[in-house]
Amino acid sequence: MLRYRNLQPKCLAIKSVLVLPEYWGSGVSLMLFSEMIKRAKEKGYTWADLSLTSEDNPKTPMLAERVGGKAV
């Protein structure tokens, strides 16, 4: 008999977040990421992999750092 355990992952993967151009520079991106991080912590996640690329958006590394991340 196989037994399965319900394991909750400790890493939250965020692959893409889009904000309409008319809201750029308004702080909406920062609010979205702050809320996602808050909810992830409440659910027991210990870290988040944002996997954001800056090829199309050079402000991405700055956003990651503003929410406590590290651009690598």
The first five atom37 places (N, CA, C, CB, O) and aatype in JSON, in Angstrom:
{
  "aatype": [12, 10, 1, 18, 1, 2, 10, 5, 14, 11, 4, 10, 0, 9, 11, 15, 19, 10, 19, 10, 14, 6, 18, 17, 7, 15, 7, 19, 15, 10, 12, 10, 13, 15, 6, 12, 9, 11, 1, 0, 11, 6, 11, 7, 18, 16, 17, 0, 3, 10, 15, 10, 16, 15, 6, 3, 2, 14, 11, 16, 14, 12, 10, 0, 6, 1, 19, 7, 7, 11, 0, 19],
  "atom_mask": [
    [1, 1, 1, 1, 1],
    [1, 1, 1, 1, 1],
    [1, 1, 1, 1, 1],
    [1, 1, 1, 1, 1],
    [1, 1, 1, 1, 1],
    [1, 1, 1, 1, 1],
    [1, 1, 1, 1, 1],
    [1, 1, 1, 1, 1],
    [1, 1, 1, 1, 1],
    [1, 1, 1, 1, 1],
    [1, 1, 1, 1, 1],
    [1, 1, 1, 1, 1],
    [1, 1, 1, 1, 1],
    [1, 1, 1, 1, 1],
    [1, 1, 1, 1, 1],
    [1, 1, 1, 1, 1],
    [1, 1, 1, 1, 1],
    [1, 1, 1, 1, 1],
    [1, 1, 1, 1, 1],
    [1, 1, 1, 1, 1],
    [1, 1, 1, 1, 1],
    [1, 1, 1, 1, 1],
    [1, 1, 1, 1, 1],
    [1, 1, 1, 1, 1],
    [1, 1, 1, 0, 1],
    [1, 1, 1, 1, 1],
    [1, 1, 1, 0, 1],
    [1, 1, 1, 1, 1],
    [1, 1, 1, 1, 1],
    [1, 1, 1, 1, 1],
    [1, 1, 1, 1, 1],
    [1, 1, 1, 1, 1],
    [1, 1, 1, 1, 1],
    [1, 1, 1, 1, 1],
    [1, 1, 1, 1, 1],
    [1, 1, 1, 1, 1],
    [1, 1, 1, 1, 1],
    [1, 1, 1, 1, 1],
    [1, 1, 1, 1, 1],
    [1, 1, 1, 1, 1],
    [1, 1, 1, 1, 1],
    [1, 1, 1, 1, 1],
    [1, 1, 1, 1, 1],
    [1, 1, 1, 0, 1],
    [1, 1, 1, 1, 1],
    [1, 1, 1, 1, 1],
    [1, 1, 1, 1, 1],
    [1, 1, 1, 1, 1],
    [1, 1, 1, 1, 1],
    [1, 1, 1, 1, 1],
    [1, 1, 1, 1, 1],
    [1, 1, 1, 1, 1],
    [1, 1, 1, 1, 1],
    [1, 1, 1, 1, 1],
    [1, 1, 1, 1, 1],
    [1, 1, 1, 1, 1],
    [1, 1, 1, 1, 1],
    [1, 1, 1, 1, 1],
    [1, 1, 1, 1, 1],
    [1, 1, 1, 1, 1],
    [1, 1, 1, 1, 1],
    [1, 1, 1, 1, 1],
    [1, 1, 1, 1, 1],
    [1, 1, 1, 1, 1],
    [1, 1, 1, 1, 1],
    [1, 1, 1, 1, 1],
    [1, 1, 1, 1, 1],
    [1, 1, 1, 0, 1],
    [1, 1, 1, 0, 1],
    [1, 1, 1, 1, 1],
    [1, 1, 1, 1, 1],
    [1, 1, 1, 1, 1]
  ],
  "atom_positions": [
    [[0.84, -1.17, 0.0], [0.0, 0.0, 0.0], [0.89, 1.24, 0.0], [-0.96, -0.01, 1.22], [1.82, 1.35, 0.8]],
    [[0.6, 2.16, -0.89], [1.33, 3.43, -0.94], [0.67, 4.43, -0.02], [1.4, 3.97, -2.38], [-0.56, 4.54, 0.04]],
    [[1.49, 5.16, 0.68], [0.96, 6.21, 1.54], [1.49, 7.54, 1.05], [1.34, 5.98, 3.03], [2.67, 7.68, 0.72]],
    [[0.62, 8.5, 1.0], [1.0, 9.83, 0.55], [0.85, 10.81, 1.69], [0.15, 10.26, -0.67], [-0.09, 10.73, 2.49]],
    [[1.78, 11.71, 1.75], [1.67, 12.77, 2.75], [1.34, 14.06, 2.02], [2.99, 12.91, 3.58], [1.83, 14.31, 0.92]],
    [[0.52, 14.84, 2.63], [0.18, 16.14, 2.06], [1.23, 17.14, 2.53], [-1.27, 16.59, 2.49], [1.13, 17.69, 3.62]],
    [[2.23, 17.37, 1.69], [3.31, 18.28, 2.05], [3.06, 19.65, 1.44], [4.67, 17.73, 1.58], [2.83, 19.77, 0.24]],
    [[3.09, 20.65, 2.27], [2.92, 22.01, 1.77], [4.29, 22.56, 1.38], [2.23, 22.93, 2.83], [5.22, 22.5, 2.18]],
    [[4.42, 23.08, 0.18], [5.71, 23.63, -0.21], [6.06, 24.86, 0.62], [5.71, 24.0, -1.71], [5.17, 25.59, 1.07]],
    [[7.34, 25.07, 0.83], [7.8, 26.23, 1.6], [8.16, 27.4, 0.7], [8.99, 25.84, 2.45], [8.45, 28.49, 1.19]],
    [[8.13, 27.17, -0.62], [8.49, 28.22, -1.57], [7.29, 28.58, -2.42], [9.67, 27.77, -2.45], [6.63, 27.7, -2.99]],
    [[7.0, 29.85, -2.51], [5.95, 30.35, -3.38], [6.6, 30.83, -4.67], [5.13, 31.5, -2.69], [7.54, 31.63, -4.63]],
    [[6.12, 30.37, -5.81], [6.66, 30.78, -7.11], [5.71, 31.77, -7.77], [6.9, 29.55, -8.03], [4.56, 31.44, -8.06]],
    [[6.2, 32.97, -8.0], [5.43, 34.0, -8.7], [6.11, 34.21, -10.04], [5.35, 35.35, -7.86], [7.25, 34.68, -10.09]],
    [[5.43, 33.87, -11.11], [6.06, 33.91, -12.42], [5.78, 35.18, -13.21], [5.6, 32.74, -13.22], [6.61, 35.6, -14.01]],
    [[4.63, 35.79, -12.99], [4.31, 36.98, -13.77], [3.25, 37.81, -13.06], [3.83, 36.59, -15.18], [2.28, 37.27, -12.53]],
    [[3.45, 39.09, -13.06], [2.46, 40.03, -12.54], [2.41, 41.18, -13.54], [2.82, 40.54, -11.08], [3.43, 41.8, -13.85]],
    [[1.23, 41.45, -14.02], [1.07, 42.5, -15.02], [0.25, 43.65, -14.46], [0.42, 41.95, -16.3], [-0.75, 43.44, -13.78]],
    [[0.69, 44.86, -14.75], [-0.02, 46.07, -14.35], [-0.25, 46.89, -15.62], [0.79, 46.89, -13.26], [0.66, 47.09, -16.41]],
    [[-1.46, 47.35, -15.8], [-1.79, 48.15, -16.98], [-0.93, 49.41, -17.02], [-3.29, 48.52, -16.98], [-0.65, 50.01, -15.98]],
    [[-0.51, 49.82, -18.22], [0.37, 50.98, -18.34], [-0.15, 52.25, -17.65], [0.6, 51.28, -19.79], [0.64, 53.04, -17.14]],
    [[-1.45, 52.44, -17.64], [-1.97, 53.66, -17.01], [-1.77, 53.68, -15.5], [-3.45, 53.81, -17.33], [-1.96, 54.72, -14.86]],
    [[-1.39, 52.53, -14.9], [-1.14, 52.47, -13.47], [0.35, 52.41, -13.13], [-1.84, 51.28, -12.87], [0.71, 52.35, -11.95]],
    [[1.22, 52.41, -14.14], [2.66, 52.39, -13.9], [3.05, 53.64, -13.11], [3.45, 52.31, -15.23], [2.56, 54.73, -13.38]],
    [[3.92, 53.47, -12.15], [4.41, 54.59, -11.36], [3.46, 55.03, -10.25], [0.0, 0.0, 0.0], [3.74, 55.99, -9.54]],
    [[2.34, 54.32, -10.09], [1.36, 54.71, -9.08], [1.53, 53.95, -7.77], [-0.04, 54.49, -9.6], [0.86, 54.26, -6.78]],
    [[2.43, 52.96, -7.75], [2.63, 52.16, -6.54], [1.81, 50.88, -6.52], [0.0, 0.0, 0.0], [1.87, 50.13, -5.54]],
    [[1.04, 50.62, -7.58], [0.2, 49.42, -7.63], [1.05, 48.15, -7.58], [-0.67, 49.43, -8.9], [0.7, 47.21, -6.87]],
    [[2.15, 48.12, -8.32], [3.02, 46.92, -8.32], [3.54, 46.63, -6.92], [4.2, 47.11, -9.29], [3.53, 45.48, -6.48]],
    [[3.99, 47.66, -6.23], [4.5, 47.49, -4.87], [3.4, 46.98, -3.94], [5.07, 48.82, -4.34], [3.64, 46.11, -3.11]],
    [[2.19, 47.53, -4.08], [1.07, 47.07, -3.24], [0.74, 45.61, -3.53], [-0.17, 47.94, -3.48], [0.49, 44.84, -2.6]],
    [[0.73, 45.21, -4.81], [0.43, 43.82, -5.16], [1.46, 42.86, -4.56], [0.39, 43.66, -6.68], [1.09, 41.86, -3.95]],
    [[2.74, 43.18, -4.73], [3.78, 42.3, -4.21], [3.77, 42.27, -2.69], [5.14, 42.73, -4.71], [3.98, 41.21, -2.09]],
    [[3.55, 43.4, -2.06], [3.49, 43.44, -0.59], [2.35, 42.56, -0.07], [3.31, 44.88, -0.1], [2.53, 41.84, 0.91]],
    [[1.2, 42.63, -0.72], [0.06, 41.81, -0.31], [0.32, 40.32, -0.56], [-1.22, 42.26, -1.06], [-0.03, 39.49, 0.28]],
    [[0.93, 39.99, -1.69], [1.25, 38.58, -1.97], [2.21, 38.03, -0.92], [1.86, 38.43, -3.37], [2.04, 36.9, -0.46]],
    [[3.21, 38.8, -0.56], [4.18, 38.36, 0.44], [3.52, 38.19, 1.8], [5.35, 39.35, 0.54], [3.78, 37.22, 2.51]],
    [[2.66, 39.14, 2.17], [1.95, 39.05, 3.45], [1.11, 37.77, 3.52], [1.04, 40.29, 3.65], [1.15, 37.05, 4.51]],
    [[0.35, 37.5, 2.46], [-0.5, 36.3, 2.43], [0.32, 35.02, 2.41], [-1.43, 36.34, 1.22], [-0.07, 34.02, 3.03]],
    [[1.44, 35.04, 1.71], [2.31, 33.85, 1.67], [2.85, 33.54, 3.06], [3.48, 34.06, 0.68], [2.87, 32.38, 3.47]],
    [[3.28, 34.57, 3.79], [3.78, 34.36, 5.15], [2.69, 33.8, 6.06], [4.32, 35.68, 5.74], [2.95, 32.93, 6.88]],
    [[1.46, 34.31, 5.9], [0.34, 33.83, 6.7], [0.07, 32.34, 6.45], [-0.92, 34.64, 6.4], [-0.41, 31.64, 7.34]],
    [[0.36, 31.87, 5.24], [0.13, 30.47, 4.89], [1.34, 29.58, 5.17], [-0.24, 30.37, 3.43], [1.3, 28.38, 4.9]],
    [[2.41, 30.16, 5.71], [3.55, 29.36, 6.11], [4.69, 29.26, 5.12], [0.0, 0.0, 0.0], [5.64, 28.5, 5.34]],
    [[4.62, 29.99, 4.02], [5.73, 29.97, 3.07], [6.92, 30.69, 3.69], [5.33, 30.62, 1.71], [6.77, 31.71, 4.36]],
    [[8.11, 30.16, 3.45], [9.3, 30.75, 4.05], [10.1, 31.61, 3.08], [10.18, 29.66, 4.6], [10.92, 32.42, 3.5]],
    [[9.86, 31.43, 1.79], [10.51, 32.29, 0.8], [9.74, 32.25, -0.5], [11.98, 31.85, 0.57], [8.92, 31.36, -0.73]],
    [[10.0, 33.24, -1.36], [9.3, 33.33, -2.64], [10.31, 33.45, -3.78], [8.34, 34.54, -2.65], [11.3, 34.18, -3.68]],
    [[10.05, 32.72, -4.84], [10.85, 32.81, -6.06], [10.05, 33.66, -7.03], [11.17, 31.38, -6.66], [9.08, 33.2, -7.63]],
    [[10.47, 34.91, -7.18], [9.73, 35.82, -8.06], [10.01, 35.54, -9.53], [10.07, 37.26, -7.74], [9.15, 35.76, -10.38]],
    [[11.2, 35.05, -9.83], [11.57, 34.71, -11.21], [11.16, 35.79, -12.2], [10.95, 33.39, -11.61], [10.67, 35.5, -13.29]],
    [[11.37, 37.0, -11.82], [11.04, 38.12, -12.7], [12.24, 38.41, -13.58], [10.62, 39.38, -11.9], [13.39, 38.38, -13.11]],
    [[11.99, 38.7, -14.82], [13.09, 39.04, -15.71], [13.05, 40.53, -16.0], [13.03, 38.22, -17.02], [11.98, 41.13, -16.08]],
    [[14.2, 41.1, -16.17], [14.25, 42.53, -16.44], [14.51, 42.82, -17.91], [15.34, 43.18, -15.59], [14.76, 43.97, -18.28]],
    [[14.44, 41.79, -18.76], [14.68, 42.02, -20.19], [13.67, 43.0, -20.77], [14.62, 40.69, -20.95], [14.03, 43.89, -21.54]],
    [[12.39, 42.83, -20.41], [11.35, 43.7, -20.94], [11.03, 44.86, -20.01], [10.1, 42.91, -21.19], [10.38, 45.82, -20.42]],
    [[11.48, 44.78, -18.76], [11.17, 45.81, -17.79], [12.38, 46.06, -16.9], [9.93, 45.41, -16.94], [12.61, 45.31, -15.95]],
    [[13.15, 47.09, -17.2], [14.37, 47.35, -16.42], [14.11, 47.74, -14.97], [15.16, 48.43, -17.09], [15.05, 47.77, -14.17]],
    [[12.87, 48.04, -14.6], [12.55, 48.41, -13.21], [12.32, 47.19, -12.32], [11.33, 49.31, -13.18], [12.17, 47.34, -11.11]],
    [[12.28, 46.0, -12.91], [11.99, 44.79, -12.16], [12.95, 44.56, -11.0], [12.02, 43.61, -13.07], [12.48, 44.29, -9.89]],
    [[14.28, 44.64, -11.18], [15.18, 44.42, -10.04], [14.94, 45.4, -8.9], [16.63, 44.51, -10.49], [15.04, 45.03, -7.73]],
    [[14.62, 46.65, -9.23], [14.35, 47.65, -8.2], [13.1, 47.28, -7.41], [14.19, 49.05, -8.84], [13.07, 47.43, -6.18]],
    [[12.06, 46.79, -8.09], [10.84, 46.37, -7.41], [11.12, 45.21, -6.47], [9.76, 45.98, -8.44], [10.64, 45.2, -5.34]],
    [[11.9, 44.24, -6.93], [12.24, 43.08, -6.09], [12.94, 43.54, -4.81], [13.14, 42.09, -6.86], [12.64, 43.04, -3.73]],
    [[13.85, 44.48, -4.93], [14.57, 44.97, -3.75], [13.66, 45.75, -2.82], [15.75, 45.84, -4.18], [13.83, 45.7, -1.6]],
    [[12.69, 46.48, -3.36], [11.78, 47.27, -2.52], [10.87, 46.4, -1.67], [10.94, 48.19, -3.39], [10.42, 46.83, -0.61]],
    [[10.6, 45.16, -2.12], [9.75, 44.27, -1.32], [10.59, 43.29, -0.5], [8.78, 43.5, -2.22], [10.07, 42.31, 0.02]],
    [[11.89, 43.57, -0.4], [12.75, 42.76, 0.45], [13.48, 41.64, -0.26], [0.0, 0.0, 0.0], [14.12, 40.81, 0.38]],
    [[13.39, 41.61, -1.58], [14.05, 40.56, -2.35], [15.46, 40.96, -2.74], [0.0, 0.0, 0.0], [15.96, 42.03, -2.39]],
    [[16.07, 40.06, -3.47], [17.43, 40.29, -3.93], [17.48, 39.92, -5.4], [18.46, 39.47, -3.09], [17.2, 38.78, -5.77]],
    [[17.85, 40.86, -6.23], [17.98, 40.59, -7.66], [19.27, 39.83, -7.89], [17.95, 41.91, -8.49], [20.34, 40.26, -7.48]],
    [[19.16, 38.69, -8.57], [20.35, 37.89, -8.87], [20.47, 37.65, -10.35], [20.31, 36.55, -8.12], [21.4, 36.99, -10.8]]
  ]
}
